[in-house]
Amino acid sequence: MSAMGWDAEDVALLKRLWAAGQSAAQIARRLGCSRNAVCGMLTRSGLKRGHKPPTARPKIRPAPKLRPALSAACDHPVAKKVSRKVTERQQPQELSKRQLYAILAEAVRNTG
């Protein structure tokens, strides 16, 4: 089979092997092309297998019971307690009319 050309025999074999459950890599080795070429032809042919069942058999263990103090969003103890008290913001200082005019005059000089 050439690198780009798919003849009717190759496509028929691809469909048979795919229906038999072979992987794209297995089919590629059999046809003598790349796995990506097989995946491309499967996509163009509209063939899908759906989700492959997991091959591993994970052992599902029950979650450990947490102490009530640690049952928050994270199971690691917090290093130090953060105060919830909102710190008061300092109010800006009052400026006199003379100071405001001086600031305004300086701003005008800098922008002109």
HELIX and SHEET records of a PDB file:
HELIX    1   1 ALA A    8  ALA A   19  1                                  12    
HELIX    2   2 ALA A   24  LEU A   31  1                                   8    
HELIX    3   3 ARG A   35  SER A   45  1                                  11    
HELIX    4   4 PRO A   68  LEU A   70  5                                   3    
HELIX    5   5 LYS A   97  THR A  111  1                                  15    
END                                                                             
